[in-house]
Amino acid sequence: MYHGIVPDDYPIDAWTLVRESEFRKQMSHLKKYYKVISIEEAINQINHPLNGGKPRVVITFDDGYENNYSIAYPIIKAFNFPATIFVATAFIDSPELFWFDKVIYDIQSTQCQILDLSAHNLDIHYFGSTEKSKRWDAIECLLSRLKAEEPSPRKKIVDEIRTRLSPKFEQIGMLFPLKSQQIVDMSGEGLIEFGSHTHSHEILTQLNTDEVRETVKASIEAIFELTGEEVRYFSYPNGEFKNDTIKVLKEARLNAAFTTTNGFWNTNVRPYEIPRLGVGGYDYIEIFAGALSGVKAAISSPKKWFLRR
């Protein structure tokens, strides 16, 4: 599970942003030691033993960033790997960032050291560590607190953060969402399939069943309109869902859904609760290789490996 792939010199640091050179190394590792397949192939082959063959890997991206097209796609194409991008369709062609990327960008581009949100019962947050991964832990803590807020008050807090920090926007481009034509281009070339990540990146456990049905339907329709292809797969924003959520996905004729639970896909996994290995900006090739081989726990703590997006 990836999110954004950015140039090595991109000045904004985040777990959610993997550097281009590291991504290329990771794809090279997959080419050498694994067989990269589509979700459809994985579903069809899940009960088939490897019989000495290479372990199978599925590549997915969440949210739908323009950098998936400009940075990741040329690399994927060079390796001839299939992949699936789960898109929050309301943001297609939008100049707006996801709310969480606004927070990340504002803190990191201004090198913010402290943010007092106690007036909103969100405590004081410190970002003073010089170690990138520890600084990210503090940002992730803030994001987790914000995710628990209802959308309207959360928007006000995010807007307040932006007003307080007053970031400059020259470096913001890599965080923009995909454009319609980019989706059309990738879909037309056959390697990339597009799945639903809701319409507006809603956390589904905060919605009632009718609202879940509405956002799923809107996202499926938007993707179909661009690609002409049936939408078959879904990933849960923040990994959160209820039993009623799965019922809605089945009604919408979605064949499988992906969580943010850290783990391997095997015959014991339910088709609407598929786990993934989250790959982030601090997961260098040694950690990446260890995670795929199943020895991750001895190399890197889960905190540094996985962000529940």
C-alpha positions, 0 to 999 in steps of 0.5 A: 500500500502506497500513497504518494511518490515524490522526487528525491529533492521534494522538500516536504517530508512525510511517511506518506511520501516515498522518494522516487529513488527508493520506489525504484529500488523497491520495484526492482526488488519485486522484479527480482524476487516476486511475481507482481499480479493484478487484484483479479489474478490474486483473487483467482490464484489465492487457493493455488499453491506456489509450487516453488514459484515466486511469492505473489505481490499486488501493488496498490495506491490510496487517495489518487495523487497526481504524483502517481501519474507523473512519478510512479507510473513511468516506473511501474510501466518500465517494469510492466507491473499492474497496479490499482489506484484507489481514488477519492473521486471528489478531488479529481481535477481539484486544486484542493488538497486532502485535509490531512495533506494540508496539515502535513504541508503546513507543519513541514513547510514551515518547520513548525515546532509547536502547535497549541490546540488546547482550545479545541481540546486537542492538547499541545503538539510538539514537533521539535525532534530532529529525527524525521521519523520521530517528528512524523510520529508527532504529526501522525498523533495530531492527524489521529486526533483530527480524524476523530473529529466530525468533518465540520469542526475538523475543517475549522481546525485545519483552516485555523492551523493554516492561518496560524502557520501561513505557509508558502505554496511554491512546493505544494504541487506534488500533493495535488490530486489526479486529473481526469485526463491522467486517469483516462491515459493510465486506464487506456494503457491497460496496466492501471486499474482504478478502484473506489476510495469513496467520493470525498474520503469520508471515514465510513464509520462516521456515516450512516448506511445511506451516506455510505451508499451515496459516497460509494455510488458517486465514486463508482459512477465517477470512475466509470465515466472516465474509464468506461470500466466496471469498478470492482474493488474498494479501499476503506479510508483510514481502514475503517468499516462496519458490517453494514459497510460491507453490505453496501459494497456487496450491493454495489457489486464490488468484488473485494475491499482492502483495509489498512490492517498490516498483514499478508493476504492468504486463504484465511482472509475475507474478501472485504477485509484484505490486509496490506503492507503499508510502505512509507517514506522511512521504509528504506529498501532493507526494511521493505525487503524484510517486511515482504519476507515476513521478518519485519518485526525484527527490523522496524517497529509497527509504528514506523511501518504503518499509518492508518489512513 
